[in-house]
Amino acid sequence: MADVGNSDAVSVPAFAVTAAVGAVIILIMLVCNVGKGNKQKSESEEKENEEKTTKNEKTEKHGKKTKAQKMVKKSHSVQFSHPWLACNLKGHSGRILSMDLSPNGKYLITASDDRTVMIWNTKEFSQKEHKSVRGNVEYDHATRVKYSPDSKAFVCSLSNENTVRIFRIGKKDTGGIGNITAAFDFEKKHSADIIYIGIASNGKFIMTCSSDTTIMIWSIKGDVFDSIDTRQMNNSFGAVSPCGRFIASSGFTPDVKVWEVGFDKAGNYTGCKRAFELKGHSAGVYSFSFNGDSSRMVSVSKDRTWKYWNTDIRYDMGQDPYLLKTGSIEFTSPCLVALSPDGRSVAIANESTISVHNAISGEQEEKMSNVFSGEVTDLSFDLTNKYILCSGDRHVSVFNNVTGYRASVDDLLEKVKSANTQAQKERIRQQISDAQEALNNILGQSNGHAGGQKA
């Protein structure tokens, strides 16, 4: 009996210990499950909060981006208006750096730092919509662009490579512009940046002008014919004359130097020789321009004047250009100047302002301020003398050349006085009537000046 009692006494504590251990284990399991549940809940909440935060950040970021895009779009939107403004050509996503009209007068090409070029139809300048054909400048962007004489190709100077690339323009079966494809690059030769390029109208050579004192003459295949030191401290502008005979440059010195590019009857390059100089400015010349047949030139200088020259001379006999007119400008920083093909109108651009002058009288007829938010990058007249074209920001502004129409009327009025026959007088009177009608259509009830200025 005693043994049995002892056994019961021993077994009771063992049972109690077993029960206690089991309870502890159950408690631990419960605590773990609760902790795990709380952890899962915490992770779930954290994940949810993270997702909400990410979503909010994305929404906020998207909102800021949209706002920024709107600000960029707004800053580049076309706000400028003027009675002479015919249209704005919009389509580039970057700043337009250069433009050129095709020799046949049908197209305008623009080059932008968005690594594209765009070709526009000049017949659409008077319309509301303006279609274009886009081409890509692979791995680079064009700083200057010029059409080939046959209007089937163009040449660009490249920003990064600092050389020249030839592009070909395809043609559709319907007669429109086809694909724009790169043909080949010239070997890099300039040590300083190329600032201007040109192509001779006879197709015999290409000119490149760099910011030091170098001008290079190339074959259309990319061979260097010649390298010229302009000796002007630095070059500010360079161009090939529309007649294809001359190249010219201006820079730190107060003159414009003009060379004749020579070829023999077989088409072989024979060299460049100095033709003539435009002398008369008292400070460096910013830029210059030829008229359609190279018989007139205009130059604009740091001395705050522009000069109009007769270059229809016997330079081979030592004859110098004649100064026809000197006009004044308000600008004190670098300018671009353009002379209309008929030699009657002068346009000068400085930063975002354009002034238009009568070349014959020398008078300023219009001043257009804040045409772009940035500076004017290129300036030209079309081949018909009807339009003034200027590039800046992401678009090209096309203005009616009101000064040209007025100068044409004045010229015709003088001609009708000296006409010999009645038939000649009637023909001239009809031309006067047509020019006046065009002016009335352009200006309507306006006197043609911004802000209601009196003529």
C-alpha positions as CSV (number, residue, x, y, z in Angstrom):
1,M,0.0,0.0,0.0
2,A,2.8,2.3,0.9
3,D,4.4,1.7,-2.6
4,V,1.1,2.5,-4.3
5,G,0.8,5.7,-2.3
6,N,4.4,6.7,-3.2
7,S,3.7,6.0,-6.9
8,D,0.6,8.2,-6.9
9,A,2.6,10.9,-5.1
10,V,5.2,10.8,-7.8
11,S,2.8,10.6,-10.8
12,V,0.8,13.7,-9.8
13,P,3.7,16.1,-10.1
14,A,4.7,14.5,-13.4
15,F,1.2,15.1,-14.8
16,A,1.3,18.7,-13.6
17,V,4.6,19.3,-15.2
18,T,3.4,17.7,-18.5
19,A,0.3,19.9,-18.4
20,A,2.3,23.0,-17.6
21,V,4.8,22.3,-20.5
22,G,1.9,21.8,-22.8
23,A,0.2,25.1,-21.7
24,V,3.5,26.9,-22.2
25,I,3.9,25.4,-25.7
26,I,0.3,26.4,-26.6
27,L,0.9,29.8,-25.2
28,I,4.1,30.2,-27.2
29,M,2.3,29.0,-30.4
30,L,-0.5,31.5,-29.8
31,V,1.9,34.3,-29.2
32,C,3.8,33.4,-32.4
33,N,0.6,33.2,-34.4
34,V,-0.5,36.6,-33.1
35,G,2.9,38.0,-33.8
36,K,2.9,36.5,-37.2
37,G,-0.6,37.9,-37.8
38,N,0.5,41.3,-36.6
39,K,3.6,41.1,-38.7
40,Q,1.6,40.1,-41.8
41,K,-0.9,42.8,-41.0
42,S,2.0,45.3,-40.5
43,E,3.6,44.2,-43.7
44,S,0.4,44.4,-45.5
45,E,-0.3,47.9,-44.2
46,E,3.2,48.9,-44.9
47,K,3.0,47.5,-48.5
48,E,-0.4,49.3,-48.9
49,N,1.0,52.5,-47.6
50,E,4.1,52.1,-49.8
51,E,1.8,51.5,-52.8
52,K,-0.2,54.6,-51.9
53,T,3.0,56.7,-51.4
54,T,4.4,55.4,-54.7
55,K,1.1,56.1,-56.4
56,N,1.0,59.6,-54.9
57,E,4.6,60.2,-55.9
58,K,3.8,59.1,-59.4
59,T,0.7,61.2,-59.5
60,E,2.6,64.2,-58.1
61,K,5.5,63.5,-60.5
62,H,3.2,63.2,-63.4
63,G,1.4,66.3,-62.3
64,K,4.7,68.2,-62.1
65,K,5.8,66.9,-65.4
66,T,2.6,67.8,-67.1
67,K,2.8,71.3,-65.6
68,A,6.5,71.5,-66.7
69,Q,5.5,70.4,-70.2
70,K,2.7,73.0,-70.2
71,M,5.2,75.6,-69.1
72,V,7.7,74.6,-71.9
73,K,4.9,74.5,-74.4
74,K,3.6,77.8,-73.2
75,S,7.1,79.4,-73.3
76,H,7.5,78.1,-76.9
77,S,4.0,78.9,-78.1
78,V,3.7,81.5,-80.8
79,Q,2.5,84.7,-79.2
80,F,3.8,87.3,-81.6
81,S,1.5,89.0,-84.0
82,H,2.0,91.8,-86.6
83,P,0.1,93.1,-89.7
84,W,2.9,91.8,-91.9
85,L,2.9,88.3,-90.5
86,A,1.8,85.8,-93.1
87,C,2.3,82.5,-91.1
88,N,4.4,80.5,-88.7
89,L,5.9,77.2,-89.7
90,K,5.7,74.9,-86.6
91,G,6.8,71.3,-86.3
92,H,10.3,71.1,-84.8
93,S,10.7,70.0,-81.2
94,G,14.0,71.9,-80.8
95,R,15.5,75.2,-81.7
96,I,15.8,75.9,-85.4
97,L,19.4,76.9,-86.3
98,S,19.3,77.4,-90.0
99,M,17.1,77.4,-93.1
100,D,17.5,77.7,-96.9
101,L,15.3,78.1,-99.9
102,S,15.6,75.7,-102.8
103,P,17.0,77.2,-106.1
104,N,13.7,76.4,-107.8
105,G,11.9,78.4,-105.2
106,K,9.4,75.6,-104.3
107,Y,10.7,74.5,-101.0
108,L,12.2,75.8,-97.7
109,I,14.4,73.5,-95.6
110,T,14.9,74.0,-91.8
111,A,17.5,72.4,-89.6
112,S,17.1,72.1,-85.8
113,D,19.0,70.9,-82.8
114,D,16.3,68.2,-82.4
115,R,18.4,66.1,-84.9
116,T,15.9,66.6,-87.7
117,V,15.5,68.6,-90.9
118,M,12.1,69.6,-92.3
119,I,11.1,70.6,-95.8
120,W,8.1,72.9,-96.4
121,N,6.2,73.9,-99.6
122,T,6.5,77.7,-100.2
123,K,3.1,77.7,-102.0
124,E,1.5,77.0,-98.6
125,F,2.9,80.2,-96.9
126,S,-0.4,81.9,-97.7
127,Q,-2.5,79.0,-96.3
128,K,-3.5,78.1,-92.8
129,E,-2.1,74.6,-92.8
130,H,1.6,73.8,-93.6
131,K,2.6,70.3,-94.4
132,S,6.2,69.2,-94.1
133,V,8.5,66.2,-94.8
134,R,10.9,65.2,-92.0
135,G,14.4,63.8,-92.2
136,N,16.7,62.6,-89.4
137,V,20.3,63.6,-88.8
138,E,21.6,60.4,-87.2
139,Y,23.9,60.7,-84.1
140,D,24.3,64.5,-84.6
141,H,22.4,67.7,-85.5
142,A,22.8,70.2,-88.3
143,T,24.0,73.7,-87.5
144,R,23.8,75.0,-91.1
145,V,21.9,73.8,-94.2
146,K,22.1,74.6,-97.9
147,Y,20.3,73.2,-101.0
148,S,22.1,71.8,-104.0
149,P,21.6,73.6,-107.3
150,D,19.2,71.0,-108.7
151,S,17.1,71.0,-105.5
152,K,17.5,67.2,-105.2
153,A,20.0,67.2,-102.3
154,F,21.3,69.4,-99.6
155,V,24.4,69.8,-97.4
156,C,24.6,70.2,-93.6
157,S,27.4,71.1,-91.3
158,L,27.4,68.8,-88.3
159,S,27.6,70.0,-84.7
160,N,29.5,67.2,-83.0
161,E,31.6,65.9,-85.9
162,N,32.3,69.5,-87.2
163,T,32.3,68.4,-90.8
164,V,29.8,68.2,-93.7
165,R,27.2,65.6,-94.6
166,I,25.5,65.3,-97.9
167,F,21.8,64.2,-98.0
168,R,19.7,63.1,-100.9
169,I,16.0,63.9,-101.3
170,G,13.9,61.2,-102.8
171,K,10.9,61.7,-105.0
172,K,7.5,60.0,-104.9
173,D,5.7,58.6,-107.9
174,T,3.1,61.4,-107.5
175,G,5.9,64.0,-107.8
176,G,6.1,64.9,-104.1
177,I,9.1,64.8,-101.8
178,G,10.1,61.2,-100.8
179,N,12.6,59.9,-98.3
180,I,15.5,62.0,-97.0
181,T,18.6,59.9,-96.8
182,A,22.2,60.6,-95.8
183,A,24.8,59.9,-98.5
184,F,28.2,60.5,-97.0
185,D,30.3,62.7,-94.7
186,F,33.3,64.7,-95.7
187,E,36.6,64.1,-93.9
188,K,37.0,66.4,-90.9
189,K,39.4,69.2,-91.8
190,H,38.5,72.3,-89.7
191,S,40.1,72.8,-86.3
192,A,37.6,75.5,-85.3
193,D,33.8,75.2,-85.5
194,I,32.2,75.6,-88.9
195,I,29.8,78.6,-88.7
196,Y,28.6,78.9,-92.3
197,I,28.5,76.9,-95.5
198,G,27.5,77.5,-99.1
199,I,27.1,75.7,-102.5
200,A,27.9,77.3,-105.8
201,S,24.9,77.6,-108.1
202,N,26.9,75.9,-110.9
203,G,27.5,72.9,-108.6
204,K,31.3,73.1,-108.9
205,F,32.2,73.6,-105.3
206,I,31.1,73.8,-101.6
207,M,32.4,76.4,-99.2
208,T,32.8,76.0,-95.4
209,C,33.7,78.9,-93.1
210,S,35.0,78.3,-89.6
211,S,35.1,80.7,-86.6
212,D,38.9,81.1,-86.8
213,T,40.2,82.7,-90.1
214,T,39.7,79.6,-92.3
215,I,37.6,79.2,-95.4
216,M,37.8,75.8,-97.3
217,I,36.8,75.1,-100.9
218,W,35.6,71.5,-101.5
219,S,34.6,69.5,-104.5
220,I,31.1,68.1,-104.3
221,K,32.7,64.7,-103.6
222,G,34.5,65.9,-100.5
223,D,38.0,66.7,-101.8
224,V,39.6,69.9,-100.5
225,F,40.4,72.2,-103.4
226,D,41.8,75.0,-101.3
227,S,42.2,76.5,-97.8
228,I,42.1,80.3,-97.5
229,D,43.3,82.4,-94.6
230,T,41.0,85.4,-94.5
231,R,43.3,87.4,-92.2
232,Q,40.4,89.0,-90.4
233,M,41.3,88.0,-86.8
234,N,38.3,85.8,-86.8
235,N,35.4,85.1,-89.2
236,S,31.9,86.2,-88.3
237,F,30.1,85.4,-91.6
238,G,30.8,83.6,-94.8
239,A,28.8,83.0,-98.0
240,V,28.8,82.0,-101.6
241,S,27.3,84.5,-104.1
242,P,24.1,83.5,-105.9
243,C,25.9,83.7,-109.2
244,G,28.3,81.0,-108.0
245,R,31.4,83.0,-108.9
246,F,32.4,84.4,-105.5
247,I,33.0,83.5,-101.9
248,A,33.1,86.2,-99.3
249,S,33.8,86.6,-95.6
250,S,33.6,89.2,-92.8
251,G,35.0,89.3,-89.3
252,F,36.9,91.5,-86.8
253,T,38.2,93.9,-89.5
254,P,36.0,96.7,-91.0
255,D,35.6,95.2,-94.4
256,V,34.1,92.4,-96.5
257,K,36.6,90.4,-98.5
258,V,35.4,88.8,-101.8
259,W,37.3,86.1,-103.8
260,E,36.6,84.8,-107.3
261,V,36.7,81.0,-107.5
262,G,38.2,79.9,-110.7
263,F,37.7,76.8,-113.0
264,D,38.9,76.1,-116.5
265,K,36.8,75.0,-119.4
266,A,37.3,71.3,-118.4
267,G,35.9,72.1,-114.9
268,N,39.2,71.8,-113.1
269,Y,39.8,74.1,-110.2
270,T,42.3,76.8,-111.0
271,G,42.4,78.7,-107.7
272,C,40.9,81.7,-105.8
273,K,41.9,85.2,-106.4
274,R,40.9,88.4,-104.6
275,A,38.1,90.1,-106.5
276,F,37.2,93.2,-104.5
277,E,36.5,94.4,-100.9
278,L,33.7,96.4,-99.3
279,K,35.5,99.2,-97.5
280,G,33.9,102.0,-95.6
281,H,32.9,100.7,-92.2
282,S,34.8,101.9,-89.1
283,A,34.4,98.7,-87.1
284,G,34.0,94.9,-87.6
285,V,31.4,93.7,-90.0
286,Y,28.8,91.3,-88.5
287,S,27.3,89.9,-91.7
288,F,26.6,90.7,-95.4
289,S,24.2,89.6,-98.2
290,F,24.0,89.5,-102.0
291,N,21.0,90.3,-104.2
292,G,19.8,87.8,-106.8
293,D,22.4,88.4,-109.5
294,S,25.3,89.5,-107.2
295,S,25.2,93.0,-108.6
296,R,24.4,94.5,-105.2
297,M,25.5,93.8,-101.6
298,V,24.6,95.0,-98.2
299,S,26.7,94.9,-95.0
300,V,26.0,95.6,-91.4
301,S,28.7,96.6,-88.9
302,K,29.5,97.1,-85.2
303,D,29.7,100.8,-86.1
304,R,25.9,100.8,-86.0
305,T,25.4,101.3,-89.7
306,W,24.4,99.2,-92.7
307,K,25.7,100.0,-96.2
308,Y,24.3,99.3,-99.6
309,W,26.8,98.7,-102.4
310,N,26.9,98.5,-106.2
311,T,29.1,95.5,-107.0
312,D,28.4,95.4,-110.7
313,I,32.0,96.5,-111.4
314,R,35.0,95.6,-113.5
315,Y,37.0,94.3,-110.5
316,D,39.5,92.7,-113.0
317,M,40.3,96.3,-114.0
318,G,40.8,97.4,-110.4
319,Q,37.4,99.0,-110.1
320,D,36.0,99.2,-106.5
321,P,32.4,98.8,-105.5
322,Y,30.2,102.0,-105.3
323,L,28.6,102.9,-102.0
324,L,25.0,103.7,-102.8
325,K,23.4,104.3,-99.4
326,T,24.3,104.2,-95.7
327,G,21.6,103.6,-93.0
328,S,21.8,103.6,-89.3
329,I,20.7,100.9,-86.8
330,E,20.1,101.0,-83.0
331,F,21.6,97.6,-82.3
332,T,24.9,97.3,-80.5
333,S,25.4,93.5,-80.6
334,P,25.9,91.1,-83.5
335,C,23.4,91.3,-86.4
336,L,22.2,89.3,-89.4
337,V,21.4,91.1,-92.6
338,A,19.5,90.0,-95.7
339,L,19.1,91.7,-99.1
340,S,16.0,90.9,-101.2
341,P,16.7,89.3,-104.7
342,D,15.6,92.5,-106.4
343,G,17.8,94.6,-104.2
344,R,15.0,96.9,-102.9
345,S,14.6,95.7,-99.4
346,V,17.0,95.2,-96.5
347,A,16.1,93.2,-93.3
348,I,18.3,93.3,-90.2
349,A,17.9,91.0,-87.2
350,N,19.4,91.6,-83.8
351,E,18.5,89.2,-80.9
352,S,14.7,88.9,-81.2
353,T,14.1,92.2,-83.1
354,I,13.9,92.6,-86.9
355,S,14.0,96.0,-88.7
356,V,13.1,96.4,-92.4
357,H,14.6,99.2,-94.5
358,N,14.1,100.6,-98.0
359,A,17.4,100.0,-99.7
360,I,16.9,102.8,-102.2
361,S,16.0,105.5,-99.7
362,G,17.8,104.1,-96.7
363,E,14.8,104.6,-94.5
364,Q,13.6,102.2,-91.8
365,E,10.0,101.3,-92.6
366,E,9.2,98.9,-89.8
367,K,10.6,97.5,-86.6
368,M,9.3,94.2,-85.1
369,S,10.3,93.5,-81.5
370,N,10.1,90.2,-79.5
371,V,9.5,88.1,-82.6
372,F,10.9,85.2,-80.7
373,S,11.5,84.4,-77.1
374,G,15.2,83.7,-78.0
375,E,17.3,85.2,-80.8
376,V,16.8,85.1,-84.5
377,T,19.1,82.3,-85.9
378,D,18.7,82.9,-89.7
379,L,17.2,85.5,-92.0
380,S,16.3,85.6,-95.7
381,F,14.0,86.7,-98.4
382,D,12.2,84.3,-100.7
383,L,13.1,84.3,-104.4
384,T,9.9,86.2,-105.4
385,N,10.7,89.1,-103.1
386,K,7.2,88.6,-101.5
387,Y,8.3,87.3,-98.1
388,I,10.8,87.8,-95.3
389,L,11.7,84.6,-93.5
390,C,13.3,84.4,-90.1
391,S,14.0,81.4,-87.8
392,G,14.1,81.2,-84.1
393,D,12.8,79.2,-81.2
394,R,11.0,76.2,-82.7
395,H,9.4,77.8,-85.7
396,V,9.9,80.0,-88.7
397,S,8.0,83.3,-89.0
398,V,7.1,84.3,-92.5
399,F,6.3,88.0,-93.1
400,N,4.9,89.7,-96.2
401,N,7.6,92.0,-97.7
402,V,5.5,95.2,-97.5
403,T,8.6,97.3,-98.0
404,G,9.3,95.4,-101.3
405,Y,5.8,96.1,-102.6
406,R,6.0,99.8,-101.8
407,A,9.5,100.1,-103.3
408,S,8.1,98.3,-106.4
409,V,5.3,100.8,-106.7
410,D,7.6,103.7,-106.4
411,D,10.0,102.3,-109.0
412,L,7.1,101.7,-111.4
413,L,5.8,105.2,-111.0
414,E,9.1,106.5,-112.1
415,K,9.2,104.1,-115.1
416,V,5.7,105.1,-116.3
417,K,6.9,108.7,-116.6
418,S,9.7,107.7,-119.0
419,A,7.8,105.1,-121.0
420,N,8.0,105.8,-124.7
421,T,4.8,104.3,-126.0
422,Q,1.2,104.1,-124.8
423,A,1.4,100.3,-124.6
424,Q,4.4,100.5,-122.3
425,K,2.6,102.9,-120.0
426,E,-0.5,100.7,-119.9
427,R,1.6,97.7,-119.0
428,I,3.4,99.5,-116.2
429,R,0.1,101.0,-114.9
430,Q,-1.3,97.5,-114.7
431,Q,1.8,96.4,-112.7
432,I,1.3,99.3,-110.4
433,S,-2.4,98.3,-109.9
434,D,-1.4,94.7,-109.2
435,A,1.2,95.7,-106.6
436,Q,-1.2,98.1,-104.9
437,E,-4.0,95.5,-104.8
438,A,-1.5,93.0,-103.2
439,L,-0.7,95.6,-100.6
440,N,-4.3,96.2,-99.8
441,N,-5.0,92.5,-99.5
442,I,-2.1,92.1,-97.1
443,L,-2.8,95.1,-94.9
444,G,-6.6,95.4,-95.1
445,Q,-7.6,98.4,-93.1
446,S,-4.2,98.6,-91.3
447,N,-1.6,101.1,-92.3
448,G,0.9,98.3,-92.1
449,H,2.6,99.4,-88.9
450,A,2.5,97.7,-85.6
451,G,0.8,99.6,-82.8
452,G,-1.0,101.9,-85.3
453,Q,2.0,103.9,-86.2
454,K,1.6,106.4,-88.9
455,A,3.4,105.9,-92.2
